[in-house]
């Protein structure tokens, strides 16, 4: 089951677990669509993997399977390495 991290690692924007704005890599590094596309060009700055749309979690499942509350933010900014 995906963690459904609550924010973009670049800009710290809140990401709705039942929404379509999150992008993730295979390690679940999480970014908003704008940072993933404009700043990162679809490539994860942490692992180099492809960023893909994160599947939305059905609203009726969030009570039993809540999204993570742990926020991760890149303190050095979000640039490709």
C-alpha positions in Angstrom: 0.0 0.0 0.0 1.3 3.5 -0.9 2.2 5.8 1.9 0.4 8.7 0.2 2.8 11.4 1.5 1.0 14.6 2.2 3.2 17.2 0.5 5.5 18.1 -2.4 9.2 17.6 -1.4 10.1 20.7 -3.4 7.6 23.4 -2.6 5.8 21.8 0.4 2.4 22.2 -1.3 -0.3 20.0 0.4 -1.3 17.1 -1.8 -4.8 15.5 -1.5 -4.5 11.7 -1.2 -7.7 11.4 -3.2 -6.5 13.9 -5.8 -4.5 13.8 -9.0 -1.8 16.4 -8.4 0.9 14.1 -6.9 3.7 12.6 -8.8 5.9 9.8 -7.4 8.9 7.6 -8.3 9.3 3.9 -7.4 10.6 4.9 -4.0 7.5 7.1 -3.3 9.5 10.3 -3.4 6.5 12.7 -3.8 6.2 16.0 -5.8 3.4 18.2 -7.0 2.6 18.1 -10.8 4.1 21.5 -11.4 7.4 20.9 -9.7 7.6 17.4 -11.3 7.0 18.7 -14.8 8.6 22.2 -14.8 11.4 22.0 -12.3 12.4 18.3 -12.5 11.4 17.5 -16.1 9.8 14.2 -14.9 12.9 12.9 -13.2 13.3 12.3 -9.4 16.1 14.3 -8.0 16.7 11.7 -5.2 17.0 8.5 -7.2 16.9 9.5 -10.8 13.7 7.5 -11.5 10.7 8.6 -13.6 8.0 10.6 -11.8 4.5 9.2 -12.6 1.0 10.2 -11.5 0.3 8.8 -8.1 -2.9 6.8 -8.0 -5.7 8.5 -6.0 -6.9 6.7 -2.9 -10.7 6.3 -2.9 -12.3 8.7 -0.3 -14.2 5.8 1.4 -10.9 4.0 2.0 -9.1 6.9 3.6 -10.7 6.3 7.0 -9.5 2.7 7.2 -6.2 3.3 5.3 -5.2 6.9 6.1 -2.5 8.8 4.2 0.8 9.5 5.9 1.2 12.7 7.9 5.0 12.7 7.7 6.2 15.7 5.7 9.4 15.5 3.7 10.9 18.7 2.3 14.2 19.1 0.5 16.0 21.8 2.5 18.6 22.4 -0.3 15.9 23.1 -2.9 14.7 21.0 -5.7 17.3 20.7 -8.5 18.3 17.7 -10.5 21.6 16.2 -9.5 
